[in-house]
Amino acid sequence: MCYGHHRPRTPGVTMNRLFASGLLAAALLLAPTLAGPAVAAPAASPSPKAAPTITARGDIVFLGKDPWSPSGPLEVTVKNPGSTAAKGFFVLRLPRNADLTLGDCRTVQGTPRTWVCGGAELPAGGERVYRLVVASTAAEPVFGVQAWGSVAGRDAAGVTDEFSDFRINWPDRTSLRLRATAGPVVNATTTVRVRVTNTGTFDIGGYAIVITTPTGVRVAAPACSDTGRMVGVGCEILRPSGLADGATDSFDVRLTVTGGTKTVKLSLAPANRYTNKDTALTLRLSGAGGSGAGDATPPPSAGPTATPTPTATATTSTPDAAQLPRTGVSGSTLGLIGAALLALGVGLLVLRRRLLRG
């Protein structure tokens, strides 16, 4: 019987296998270090937001009429986009110096200038328009400024939609021209013919004439306002009717005059509203009568009483290199890897020579 005999392995073959095994082990050990940072799994996308049950939108508000406390209508449209009928409420927020003076609303406790309004039944896909009145509550007349309010729909369960903004415009500054003529004083009475022309570019809701009266002069008609702004000084006559651009408002003021010749001053109010100079004049009251045109008084400052808050300008900046985050393998790590590979190679080379010698 013939037996096959096993061929002995040479030292060189053994050495080559050891060398290959060593390199493979080194690669497996160093693979996590050489590999880049693990990429995080993408975050799960949030589920789409449910459609709002009730929505609300507010229209722009123009304040007018009384220049000391202008007011204007606010229209809010409430919609039911759902497929079934539902009660439609809305939440109203107003800025500082604005208040709600008319509307089917109730205040929200602990939240200033916030109301919950409405509540009518709305059919599926239906809507309703609510008409409110907003007024300025600023202590002094304000002109040429804007502010923003907001509304949000709400259903009967209290689920509130996102708020949407609407703009509130205070009256703009403009120009009015004042002229007046006084008749002669007869039986201690004179009549002053006043003419006010709107020389601006838009209609105004109202204005006032202020008559500063010295001792011995009293305004008999029309009636002075009861605002208390001219108590002990003179008379304020409100002209609440609108005045179109280019139009002239003419009316008579009857004065009682005692004690000889007197001088009275007439001026348009509020003074900070007008951009022109001919808004004030003086009249000399005597038996011969008199007339006056607007005095060349300095115009009021161009800025409104309430200055809007300036809007911050967005800027883009590039961070310094030292502030940038470091990613990947650092230089020191690569140096250690190189040293380890070099030591491994030297060790394997020494081992191979020893096996060859043996």
LODRENTOR-179917 format. One line per 2 residues: their letters; for each residue x, z, y of N, C-alpha, C. Coordinates in steps of 0.001 Angstrom, whole numbers, plus 500000, padded with zeros to 6 digits. Each point is the difference from the previous one (the first is absolute). Layout:
a> X/Z/Y/X/Z/Y/X/Z/Y  ...
// end
This chain:
mc> 500855/500000/498844/499145/500000/501156/500894/500000/501208  499563/499193/500916/500844/499854/501203/499347/500722/501152
yg> 500744/500847/500609/499470/500779/501137/500584/499450/501285  499140/499811/500964/500516/499627/501335/500583/501199/500690
hh> 501124/499799/500664/500581/501170/500649/499825/499883/501504  499882/501147/500617/499732/500079/501452/501278/499729/500763
rp> 499847/499070/501009/501170/499639/500812/500203/501042/501076  501170/500585/500089/500218/501059/501009/499980/499429/501406
rt> 499458/500792/500937/499953/499602/501403/501361/500199/500638  500340/499045/500771/501285/500092/500710/499846/500896/501202
pg> 501125/500586/500439/499921/500867/501192/499525/499258/501217  500333/498703/500125/499575/499262/501209/498504/499856/500077
vt> 499363/499702/498867/498534/499870/500002/499358/501325/500372  500505/501072/499412/499451/501327/500329/500151/500313/501465
mn> 501172/499644/500504/500238/500282/501427/499069/499217/500901  499790/498738/499687/499108/499169/500832/498585/500548/499983
rl> 499556/500464/498816/498651/500566/499958/499892/501297/500814  501039/500817/499893/500000/501233/500814/499979/499683/501483
fa> 500771/498972/500372/500060/499625/501413/498634/499514/500500  499336/499156/499156/498677/499505/500390/498982/501126/500047
sg> 500085/500926/499035/499068/501136/500004/500190/500869/501223  501267/500181/500405/500269/500824/501188/499439/499370/501250
ll> 500166/498686/500143/499444/499330/501179/498478/500077/500025  499377/499842/498823/498550/500101/499942/499514/501393/500376
aa> 500705/501027/499513/499612/501376/500352/500146/500252/501490  501101/499483/500577/500202/500182/501444/498897/499320/500791
al> 499621/498789/499546/498942/499284/500714/498687/500765/499935  499692/500579/498823/498763/500747/499869/500009/501260/500852
ll> 501160/500651/500078/500102/501231/500798/499915/499712/501488  500572/498892/500429/500062/499706/501435/498820/499188/500489
ap> 499148/499494/499100/498873/499160/500424/499063/500707/500976  499615/501278/499782/499111/500645/500970/500618/500123/501368
tl> 501340/500177/500060/500654/500148/501305/500032/498693/500743  500316/498894/499255/500104/498704/500655/498643/499425/500347
ag> 498968/500428/499324/498670/499446/500272/499519/500436/501375  499241/499163/500646/499451/500312/501317/498939/501074/499896
pa> 499540/500496/501149/498957/501023/499994/498723/499464/499401  499290/500867/499310/498765/499588/499342/498950/499657/501038
va> 499249/498958/499747/498944/499564/500911/498722/500742/499631  499440/500663/500998/498789/500773/499739/498841/499067/499742
ap> 499131/500422/499149/498813/499201/499693/499098/499961/501222  499378/498862/500282/499133/499915/501176/498856/500986/499909
aa> 499688/500583/501189/498915/500981/500037/498681/499310/499734  499136/500727/499408/498688/499439/499684/499239/499723/501286
sp> 499431/498839/500120/499255/499623/501187/498750/500861/500101  499733/500520/501235/498802/500824/500144/498759/499159/499778
sp> 499005/500647/499501/498747/499299/499750/499374/499602/501316  499383/498844/500077/499402/499556/501261/498973/500996/500503
ka> 500003/500170/501364/499101/500961/500617/498565/499494/499924  499127/500918/499735/498598/499620/499901/499474/499562/501357
ap> 499100/499045/499992/499425/499492/501248/499233/501115/500698  500088/500076/501343/499292/501062/500710/498496/499861/499850
ti> 499327/501123/499988/498545/499987/499864/499335/499628/501312  500473/500589/501123/499463/499735/501330/501174/499687/500937
ta> 499851/498953/500808/501031/499643/500971/499425/500092/501404  500909/500159/501006/499571/500087/501403/501062/499380/500892
rg> 499544/499304/501045/500893/499387/500988/499434/500242/501395  500890/500369/500941/499591/500242/501377/500420/498870/500915
di> 499166/499690/501015/500294/498940/500960/500731/500591/501204  500622/499128/500805/500753/500430/501176/499057/500658/501009
vf> 500506/501007/500728/499209/500754/500974/500573/499747/501390  499130/499639/500951/500387/499831/501404/499312/501093/500811
lg> 500786/500913/500563/499444/501069/500820/499768/499483/501415  498869/500390/500604/499669/499527/501343/499025/500918/500696
kd> 499333/499447/501043/499043/500692/500870/500729/501069/500820  499627/501263/499840/500579/501063/500826/501516/500032/499826
pw> 500781/499698/501035/501455/499939/499825/500637/501359/499712  499321/501112/500322/500551/501321/499700/499750/500397/498547
sp> 498936/499518/499426/499692/500281/498600/499393/498746/499379  500802/498967/499812/499458/498749/499470/499573/500152/498552
sg> 499019/499216/499625/499491/500025/498623/499690/498573/499573  499806/499829/498700/499706/498680/499484/499471/500066/498591
pl> 499322/498940/499542/499403/499991/498656/501040/499737/498919  499782/500639/498863/500797/499770/498791/499044/499590/498890
ev> 500240/498833/499405/499198/499529/498884/500802/500122/498709  499427/500668/499007/500636/500184/498695/499125/499324/498945
tv> 500602/499077/499260/499278/499296/498936/500336/500645/498656  498973/500493/499297/500154/500659/498702/499443/499062/498934
kn> 500790/499735/498962/499593/499071/498939/500031/500683/498639  499124/499522/499128/499965/500437/498610/500392/498808/499125
pg> 501271/499897/499592/500420/498852/499187/499645/500139/498524  499374/501103/499626/499696/500236/498597/498816/499180/499511
st> 499694/500174/498731/498922/499250/499354/498698/500784/499929  500007/501245/500502/498789/500810/500020/499837/500616/501382
aa> 498803/500398/500316/499739/500625/501298/500724/501340/500093  500421/500355/501230/500728/501258/500206/499872/500407/501459
kg> 500132/501314/500245/500007/500492/501367/501370/499743/500623  499978/499506/501233/501247/499650/500676/500294/500902/501185
ff> 501051/500812/499857/500489/500834/501102/501296/499385/500539  500482/500543/501127/501341/499648/500465/500581/501170/500783
vl> 501332/500105/499943/500754/501039/500715/500583/499364/501254  499822/500653/501132/500481/499509/501292/501057/500940/500555
rl> 501137/499434/500419/501062/500767/500663/500261/499401/501372  500049/500851/501030/500273/499542/501360/501295/500611/500508
pr> 500704/499300/500893/501274/500520/500513/499765/501068/501067  501107/500579/500430/499941/500971/501099/499463/499321/501256
na> 499254/500735/500827/499383/499502/501234/498821/499057/499732  499434/500070/498802/498795/499236/499688/499054/500879/499197
dl> 498695/499816/500232/499013/500832/499308/498779/499148/499678  499246/500457/499023/498767/499337/499599/498838/500646/500744
tl> 499238/499183/500756/498894/500552/500792/498637/499600/499455  499933/499001/499128/498724/499586/499443/500228/499402/498623
gd> 499197/500455/499015/500120/499455/498651/499438/500955/498964  499582/499454/498848/499459/500784/498892/501163/500548/499179
cr> 500642/501042/500529/501228/500521/499395/499996/501521/500034  500846/500573/499149/500238/501446/500012/501509/500228/499955
tv> 500446/501040/500670/501436/500272/500080/500511/500530/498663  501292/499778/499759/500673/500516/498807/500700/501296/500396
qg> 499630/501090/499366/500558/501300/500338/501509/500027/499763  500733/500524/500975/501440/500154/499873/500799/498747/500292
tp> 499334/498890/500309/500701/498751/500312/499526/499513/501357  500840/500092/501033/499549/499601/501340/499748/498503/500097
rt> 498988/499655/500769/499637/498606/500310/499767/499177/498731  499350/500606/499017/499675/499316/498743/498537/500260/499667
wv> 499285/498939/499626/498575/500088/499704/499683/499255/498702  498920/500427/499333/499414/499256/498884/498648/499479/500483
cg> 499804/498686/499881/498819/499371/500569/499267/499178/498942  498786/499562/500361/499233/499106/499139/499330/500716/498857
ga> 499838/499288/498884/499363/500545/498816/498762/499247/499572  499743/498851/500619/498816/499229/499614/500212/499317/498652
el> 498911/499747/499302/500045/499309/498719/500313/498523/500234  501023/499508/499288/500402/498606/500131/499775/499287/498679
pa> 499337/498838/500000/499831/499258/498747/501336/499433/499535  500053/499537/498781/501227/499400/499462/500397/498808/500865
gg> 501237/500027/500502/500483/498927/500863/499474/500068/501424  499233/501046/500343/499406/500103/501334/500916/500699/500992
er> 499604/499972/501262/500772/500645/501069/499075/500498/501096  500552/500875/500850/499253/500522/501147/500978/500243/501148
vy> 499558/499707/501230/500818/500188/501199/499521/501251/500728  500919/500939/500212/499719/501221/500754/500569/499847/501407
rl> 499202/500369/501008/500408/499886/501404/500201/501395/500578  501253/500289/500372/500379/501294/500555/500473/499806/501438
vv> 500248/501088/500698/500543/499951/501362/501217/500907/500065  501116/499436/500481/501257/500728/500156/500282/500142/501487
as> 500481/501167/500429/500290/500257/501410/501388/500601/500154  500598/499752/501155/501303/500593/500322/499816/501446/500433
ta> 500888/500866/499537/499964/501411/500392/501253/500402/500772  500775/499007/500481/501212/500304/500759/499643/500753/501272
ae> 500848/500960/500386/499718/500820/501174/500030/499182/501279  500827/498966/500051/500106/499131/501167/499676/498570/499594
pv> 499607/499155/500968/499705/498604/499656/501209/499309/499371  499743/499235/498952/501044/499309/499246/499697/498508/500041
fg> 501044/499198/500248/499810/498554/500091/501145/499271/499302  499642/498884/499378/501000/499117/499405/500671/500526/498753
vq> 499369/500891/499259/500603/500518/498772/499087/499704/498815  500563/500116/498811/499268/499769/498756/500253/501149/499040
aw> 499069/500198/499096/500162/500979/498924/499285/499439/498772  500183/500678/498872/499455/499497/498733/499191/501081/499305
gs> 498824/499601/499545/499201/500825/499115/499995/499382/498609  499320/500631/499055/499953/499464/498642/498705/500420/499325
va> 499572/499177/499026/498810/500291/499212/500312/499714/498532  499250/500650/499096/500138/499771/498560/498641/500220/499351
gr> 499649/499121/499065/498746/500156/499282/500053/501166/499023  498847/500574/499727/499906/501116/499057/498658/499932/499285
da> 500024/500261/498699/498744/499985/499244/499424/501406/499896  498867/500122/499318/499311/501288/499914/500806/501029/499229
ag> 500911/499550/499113/500825/500935/499228/501226/500475/500782  500200/499490/501200/501142/500408/500808/501230/499146/499814
vt> 499915/498927/499209/501144/499094/499814/500167/499177/501271  501193/500086/500619/500243/499380/501298/500949/498824/499855
de> 499667/498909/500643/500835/498796/500008/501188/500211/500943  500923/499043/500040/501122/500068/500930/499506/499829/501437
fs> 500702/500666/500946/499608/499924/501406/500474/498679/500599  499164/499423/500858/500359/498807/500759/499895/500327/501489
df> 500931/499476/500804/500092/500339/501419/499133/499079/500858  499584/500528/501139/499364/499199/501044/500572/500452/501344
ri> 499991/499103/500972/500653/500262/501284/498998/500481/501039  500467/500910/500869/499207/500488/501130/500754/499633/501280
nw> 499350/499235/500882/500610/499562/501257/499412/500784/501164  500857/500683/500755/499578/500596/501257/499939/498898/501067
pd> 499257/500212/501110/499911/498953/501028/501385/499636/500548  500172/498741/500345/501247/499535/500601/500002/500292/501496
rt> 501195/500025/500578/500127/500105/501451/499646/498649/500611  499476/500027/501230/499548/498780/500642/500110/500152/501515
sl> 499411/499075/500737/500063/500047/501470/498594/499855/500582  499672/500853/500978/498759/499938/500785/500369/500029/501478
rl> 499255/499251/500804/500248/499982/501448/498852/500695/500721  500357/500901/500924/499013/500786/500729/499918/499544/501458
ra> 498783/499775/500476/499715/499707/501407/498797/500837/500421  499940/500402/501295/498880/500801/500498/499839/499804/501498
ta> 498767/500080/500466/499677/499893/501422/499009/501100/500356  500270/500734/501089/499126/501094/500431/499217/499588/501239
gp> 498707/500278/499971/499171/499747/501175/500167/501113/501019  499442/499843/501199/500109/501045/501030/499237/501262/499603
vv> 500468/501125/500497/499339/501276/499727/498814/500116/500943  498796/500061/499467/498763/500102/500762/499204/501167/499441
na> 499665/500941/500853/499263/501197/499583/500739/500721/498879  501322/500097/500149/500872/500722/499060/500009/499363/498618
tt> 499681/498702/499917/499990/499316/498702/500657/498625/500131  500759/499599/498967/500596/498673/499951/499914/499471/498578
tv> 500021/498676/499900/499963/499357/498683/501287/499216/499796  500635/500221/498889/501246/499317/499647/499679/498982/498915
rv> 500360/498746/500279/499815/498941/499008/501288/499860/499192  499914/500222/498676/501169/499986/499122/499940/498738/499141
rv> 501147/499337/499877/500106/498810/499144/501234/500164/499102  499776/499914/498698/501076/500130/499020/500013/498724/499163
tn> 501143/499327/499968/500143/498741/499273/500953/500188/498826  499574/499510/498853/500840/500042/498801/500962/498820/500074
tg> 501233/500265/500377/501019/498953/500093/500836/499901/498731  499574/500681/498951/500707/499925/498727/499565/498795/499186
tf> 500416/499977/498756/499737/498851/499126/498980/500296/498915  499360/501171/500042/499004/500342/498989/498956/500928/500609
di> 498856/500102/499328/498921/500875/500460/500391/501456/499816  499474/500864/500879/500222/501439/499849/498649/500678/499810
gg> 500036/501178/499386/498765/500688/499685/499477/500892/501107  500831/500382/500945/499568/500881/501065/501175/500506/500809
ya> 499710/500592/501157/501038/500553/500873/499339/501044/500891  500759/500549/500936/499455/501004/500907/500590/499811/501399
iv> 499230/500400/501009/500460/500047/501388/500125/501476/500389  501155/500362/500527/500236/501370/500462/500041/499978/501526
it> 499146/500832/500622/499935/500079/501457/500469/501393/500407  501148/500042/500677/500539/501273/500479/499417/500259/501383
tp> 499266/501085/500150/499245/500259/501232/500573/501217/500724  500265/499856/501311/500435/501163/500784/498795/500863/500381
tg> 500270/501090/500660/498923/500868/500473/499118/499235/500979  498694/500082/499819/499056/499296/500864/499506/498697/499395
vr> 500491/499596/498835/499558/498770/499328/499488/500369/498610  498836/499449/499665/499411/500260/498682/499385/498715/499477
va> 500147/499789/498673/499400/498836/499359/498544/500319/499697  499087/499204/500589/498568/500233/499790/499459/499180/498840
ap> 500524/498812/499803/499545/499126/498908/501056/498912/499788  500169/499557/498748/499340/500475/498768/500509/501376/499588
ac> 499417/500515/498949/500339/501353/499564/501435/500058/499480  500671/501084/500302/501351/500227/499488/499916/500415/498524
sd> 501027/499684/499265/500020/500370/498584/500159/501506/499851  499640/500501/498829/500100/501443/499730/501198/500316/499105
tg> 501036/499153/500041/501170/500236/499142/500845/501164/500486  499881/500349/501276/500795/501094/500539/501397/499596/500425
rm> 500339/498724/499946/501357/499568/500353/500234/499994/501502  498938/499964/500811/500167/499929/501459/499329/501159/500711
vg> 499785/501113/499327/499342/501146/500613/500848/500533/501160  499377/500117/501181/500681/500528/501168/500900/499003/500704
vg> 500135/498804/499471/500890/498995/500592/499211/498797/500500  499008/499603/499227/499240/498824/500370/498960/499690/498952
ce> 499793/498710/499795/498927/499543/499117/500530/498902/499098  499607/500070/498720/500335/498962/499034/498713/499267/499635
il> 499993/498682/500211/498832/499178/499681/500355/499121/498809  499315/500214/498881/500265/499228/498788/499239/498685/500048
rp> 500665/498945/499589/499383/498673/499867/500132/499594/498532  499077/500451/499159/500155/499818/498558/499718/498586/499518
sg> 499352/499176/500810/499685/498649/499547/501261/499166/499886  499999/499057/499067/501156/499136/499815/500209/499073/501193
la> 501249/499573/500165/500360/499083/501088/500854/498888/499408  499444/498788/500001/500699/498863/499412/501201/499611/500849
dg> 500971/499323/499361/501161/499557/500776/499567/498981/501048  500483/500220/501226/499634/499137/501123/498737/500416/500720
at> 499222/500924/499432/498739/500418/500618/500248/501101/501030  499020/500165/500927/500082/501007/501051/498794/500914/499919
ds> 500263/501307/500058/498954/501019/500005/499848/500495/501431  498817/499818/500597/499739/500420/501377/498898/501050/500014
fd> 500193/501065/500784/498995/501049/500114/500249/500777/501290  498974/500755/500421/500063/500771/501243/500181/501477/499712
vr> 500784/500651/500869/500186/501448/499953/499549/500562/501357  499059/500945/499971/499489/500588/501235/500664/501352/500242
lt> 500551/500158/501195/500721/501210/500367/499332/500666/501193  500040/501335/500030/499608/500748/501198/501274/500450/500695
vt> 500041/499796/501343/501220/500257/500763/499642/500878/501188  500657/501139/500132/499809/500900/501140/501354/500429/500528
gg> 500044/500253/501304/501226/500535/500567/500944/498934/500521  499476/498837/500423/500861/498990/500601/500558/499013/498986
tk> 501060/499308/500429/500613/498957/499171/500701/500619/498785  499774/499356/498860/500572/500492/498738/500696/498852/499261
tv> 500906/500396/499096/500702/499022/499154/499782/500384/498544  499553/499038/499210/499789/500235/498571/500867/499019/499211
kl> 500313/500393/498800/500811/499158/499121/499190/499635/498768  500041/498712/499623/499370/499509/498787/501085/499479/499059
sl> 499853/500263/498717/500971/499512/499018/499319/499779/498664  500577/499110/499217/499502/499710/498662/500620/500978/499006
ap> 499208/500373/499016/500477/500932/498982/499599/499475/498621  500766/500395/498958/501240/500795/500009/501175/499217/500599
an> 500831/500682/500760/501066/499322/500734/501036/499359/499085  500244/500585/498827/501052/499455/499118/499547/498778/499221
ry> 498771/499536/500249/499496/498831/499278/500398/498680/500659  500215/500031/501322/500090/498743/500745/501452/499635/500275
tn> 500266/498704/499903/501359/499480/500158/500252/499452/501395  498984/499906/500865/500152/499440/501348/500025/501108/501040
kd> 500269/499615/501259/500142/500977/501073/498719/500229/500794  499151/498978/500121/498832/500124/500881/498842/500687/499308
ta> 500227/501250/499621/498987/500809/499315/499583/501218/500823  500487/500137/501241/499643/501139/500852/499980/499541/501451
lt> 499155/500652/500826/499913/499658/501423/499477/501204/500774  500148/499947/501303/499468/501042/500882/499038/499361/500994
lr> 498971/500752/500380/499000/499543/500952/499904/501011/501145  499930/499474/501207/499808/500842/501187/498528/499935/500383
ls> 499319/501128/499944/498566/500052/500245/499747/500465/501434  499351/499122/500774/499689/500317/501398/498761/499221/500403
ga> 499632/500103/501246/498826/499278/500474/500199/498497/499960  501272/499533/500003/500266/498569/499999/500093/499418/498602
gg> 499966/500840/498964/500133/499512/498627/501451/499711/499678  500252/499434/498823/501369/499696/499579/500005/499271/498683
sg> 501167/499479/499641/500153/499281/498726/501380/500292/499443  500160/499739/498768/501304/500259/499385/500217/499145/498778
ag> 501250/499655/499776/500410/499309/498775/500893/500933/499215  500405/499562/498839/500814/500862/499154/501336/500327/500631
da> 500361/501261/499992/501299/500416/500509/501108/499488/499092  501162/499799/500570/501167/499588/499210/500644/501221/499372
tp> 499256/500635/499125/500521/501183/499320/500820/499575/498799  501016/500791/499628/500826/499636/498840/499144/499937/498749
pp> 500221/498982/499153/499224/499898/498758/500395/501099/499040  499117/500361/499097/500351/501004/498982/501058/499464/499074
sa> 500638/500919/499291/501046/499593/499068/499433/499081/498940  500855/499089/499525/499537/498995/499053/499655/500600/498647
gp> 500592/501135/499664/499768/500585/498685/498670/500704/499927  499337/499994/498874/498736/500720/499838/500229/501503/499965
ta> 498910/500721/500145/500105/501459/499984/500541/500497/498677  499494/499461/498914/500489/500385/498671/500913/498895/499498
tp> 501225/500349/499719/500965/499009/499535/499972/499935/498490  499801/498794/499446/499990/499913/498534/501342/500383/499418
tp> 499958/500547/498811/501233/500359/499309/500769/498753/499623  501284/499876/500407/500741/498781/499660/500140/499850/498499
ta> 499986/498739/499580/500127/499707/498576/501464/499914/499626  500408/500713/498973/501392/499989/499576/500362/498641/499425
ta> 501192/499503/500351/500463/498708/499516/500744/500199/498695  499597/499256/498988/500642/500123/498689/501368/499348/500035
tt> 501010/500642/499429/501350/499470/499941/500458/499952/498562  500896/499064/499713/500549/499839/498653/501478/500292/500048
st> 500510/500869/499153/501409/500364/499992/500554/499826/498603  501297/499649/499911/500674/499842/498720/500807/501251/499721
pd> 499830/500655/498864/500752/501231/499731/501478/499712/499831  500827/501009/500321/501437/499865/499819/500335/499856/498534
aa> 501204/499436/499734/500402/499808/498613/500070/501325/499253  500399/501068/500712/500111/501304/499333/498640/500538/499590
ql> 498901/499485/500652/498677/500504/499682/499329/499217/498886  500598/498874/499588/499395/499204/498946/500201/500668/498649
pr> 499027/500004/499124/500163/500624/498674/500947/499185/499134  500822/500690/499207/500944/499339/499095/499328/499809/498649
tg> 500147/498804/499430/499433/499708/498687/501062/499363/499139  499834/499997/498637/500949/499376/499086/501150/500933/499657
vs> 501090/499422/499407/501154/500773/499533/500997/500124/501125  500514/501220/500240/500965/500229/501059/501392/499561/499561
gs> 500939/499920/500955/501368/499584/499707/500730/500983/499110  499789/501296/500177/500679/501001/499176/499571/499880/498533
tl> 498720/499713/499793/499520/499829/498614/500664/498813/499331  500132/498892/500717/500668/498824/499450/501465/500291/499676
gl> 500655/500805/500857/501401/500365/499728/500134/500793/498718  499091/500961/499775/500043/500796/498775/499758/499123/498772
ig> 499087/499038/500137/499736/499097/498866/501238/499190/499660  500694/499508/501031/501223/499217/499750/501072/500820/499324
aa> 500173/501249/500456/501014/500871/499390/499672/500283/498540  498705/500224/499706/499612/500268/498616/500260/498797/499098
ll> 499694/498811/500480/500263/498795/499210/501493/499788/499758  500797/500285/501049/501452/499847/499856/500535/500975/498960
al> 499558/501262/500051/500471/500991/499023/499572/499628/498585  498786/499480/499856/499518/499595/498687/500830/498843/499440
gv> 500328/499061/500870/500812/498861/499541/501378/500424/499561  500639/500886/500766/501339/500494/499629/499947/500732/498669
gl> 498982/500839/499817/499891/500747/498744/499827/499085/498801  499174/498994/500145/499812/499066/498887/501260/499206/499708
lv> 500746/499630/501026/501248/499258/499798/501010/500850/499234  500138/501283/500367/500930/500905/499299/499587/500157/498545
lr> 498688/500150/499777/499516/500155/498629/500305/498767/499156  499860/498818/500602/500265/498765/499241/501468/499912/499614
rr> 500897/500328/500905/501427/499921/499687/500359/500984/498870  499423/501192/500026/500305/500966/498963/499510/499520/498636
ll> 498830/499373/499978/499504/499514/498722/500832/498843/499487  500462/499154/500912/500854/498882/499564/501331/500516/499416
rg> 500548/501017/500643/501256/500562/499503/499772/500656/498631  498862/500625/499804/499751/500657/498731/499746/498976/498875
// end
